[in-house]
Amino acid sequence: MNIRPATPADLDAVWHLWKAVVDQKIYFPYDETYSREQMEATWINLDNAVFVAELDGQIVGAYILRPNQPGYGKHIVNAAYMVDAQVRGKKIGTQLCAHSILAAKTLGYRGMQFNLVVSTNESAVRAWKANGFEIIGTTPGGFYHHELGYVDTYIFFKDLTKVE
């Protein structure tokens, strides 16, 4: 698998990955009311650091880095990851996370925070923990899961100043 910076030509594929993951209604808080234009204004654009994962010449995953907060909070990075459902279970998300840690460190971020990880997304929870993240908070019933109803969400954090 090759992970590389996204180009303008990749953004359509990233959008389709994002949309497919969001449409599952079990990983991200965005619903069907969010348009492509809204997502391009906030996440899927090259003002953010966007990377894609290729397998046999096909884009099968991506991640996006952007400041978690503006101004005095911009030294902490936030990320979003997406993996094509057809290749899940191959630890692509774990590899994307490992790559994103180094990319964020290179970009000068001091920490990485995930604000909303759905507790039932066990593969993501395992991937983030495998990459040294810690759960620093839980929001009871913080996500409406399409199949399970209200489930908890986690806040994960990793101190990038300790990454070599």
SULFEN-V994205 format. One record per helix or strand of 3 or more residues. SS is the DSSP state (a for helix, b for strand). FROM is the first residue (numbers start at 1). LEN is the number of residues. Records with the same first field share a line. If there is no record, write none. Layout:
SS: FROM-LEN + FROM-LEN
//
This chain:
b: 2-4 + 49-7 + 58-10 + 76-8 + 111-8 + 134-12 + 149-11
a: 8-16 + 36-7 + 71-3 + 85-3 + 92-15 + 122-9 + 160-3
//
